Amino acid sequence: NSVLTDRDEVAERAVRLATDNEVVAIDGTVVTVRARSICVHGDTPGAVELARAVRSALDAAGVGVYRFTN
């Protein structure tokens, strides 16, 4: 169950990671993480929709999205 495919869940987790520096482990433990990027794997079912949902949720939360290089 390590691959998430529910758009709402993925978007919610991305926002929580970006705003609160937290992820929830499979056992329910909250883990502090200082992430600098979020990756949506292209081979995940519905990857494009997941990426769009994440971007939309990050925008709605006021989280800036930036590219790695110029």
N, C-alpha and C positions, 0 to 999 in steps of 0.2 A: 504493500500500500504506500510505497514511497513516491509514486507518480500521481500528482493531483491533476484532475481534468475538469473539475467543476469551476466554471468561470468566476462565480461569486466568491467562492472560497479562495481561489488563487489570488484574486484582486484584493480581497480583505487581508490575506497574509502579506502580500507585497506592501500594502499601505502600513500595516502594523510594523513590518520590518523597517520601512523607511522613516516612520514617525516616532516609533517607540523603541527601536533597536531590539525587538523581540521576535522570536519564533516559538511555536509550540511543537514540542517533540511528539512523536507517535504515542508516547505514554502519558501525554498531557503536561509534562514538565515545561515550564516557560524558561527559555534559554536566551540570555542576552547576547546579541551579535551586532558587531559594528560593520555592516556590509557596505561596500562601495558600489556594488552592481547587483542587478537582478537578471537572471538568465532564464529565458523560456526556450526549452529545447525544441528544435524544429521537427523532431520525429515524435513528439508527444501528440496524441490525437487532439485535433482542434487547436493546434499551436497558434495559428494566426488569430483566432478568436480570443484565445487566452491572452496573447500579447496586447491585443486591442483593449480588452477588459482591464488589464493591468495599467496600461497607459491612461485610460479614461479615469480610473480610480485614483491614480497618482495625481493627475491633473486636478480632479475634484478636491483632493486633500491638500492642494497647494504645494505639492512636492515637485521640485524642479527635476527635469530630465535632461541630461547632458550627454554628449558623445565623449568617448575616451580621448580622441585625438582631434587635432585641428585639420 
